[in-house]
Amino acid sequence: MRTMLVIHMDTPKASQMIENNEMAQFMRSTLERLRPEAAYFGPHGGVRTAFVVIDLEDPSQLPSISEPFFARLGARVEMFPVMTAEDVRTGLERYASS
C-alpha cells in the first residue's frame, strides 16, 4: 500500500547529527533501505521534516521503518495511506458503478 511517512525531526538531535557529519549517511542508508517512490525535505511545523512515500507491504514493517527515526532523530513519525490521481479516478469510478 502506498504510504506517506511524515518524519518530524527533533531539532537538537538532528542538529547534532548534522554537526557530526552523520545526517547525510543516515538519510542515504535509510532511503536505500526504504526504496521510496518519492522523498522531499523541508520545514514543517517549525522543525526539519521529511515527506517520504513508500510501498508498505505488511504492517510488520512498521517497527523497522519507524524505529531508526525514533532512536537516531527523536522524531515524531506519522504514516497514512495515500493515492495518486489515477488511484482516485479508479476509486471514484468503482464507487460510481457500485
Steps between C-alpha positions, in 0.01 A plus 500: 500500500635841406574670832611851588751531783525840661810513716524801732859508627599614848702818439781442754550135393491584129736795551742276687495246217565778249787641709650150526466447123269203562172624349587453131609138552199425720258636238684329213497157667142541621372597155693213340328264744151649456523539119245786496287601206576859599675687781481872579655701781416838650376683805152411626352597832823681584727195475702314239264259331523220245205397283565151365268286288560126531326174416396349835466132421415380851425663837787301653732745319394787727768448769787466252382812316431728795746388768815650338327839485392474864839382623735719295293814448252501788245541223122502501395266220162498329393243241185494292381356167507732200382481139619630167260691275452177303413312821236762586350479151482120517350509849236752401410296193459190718287696744280637221439152357409344835 
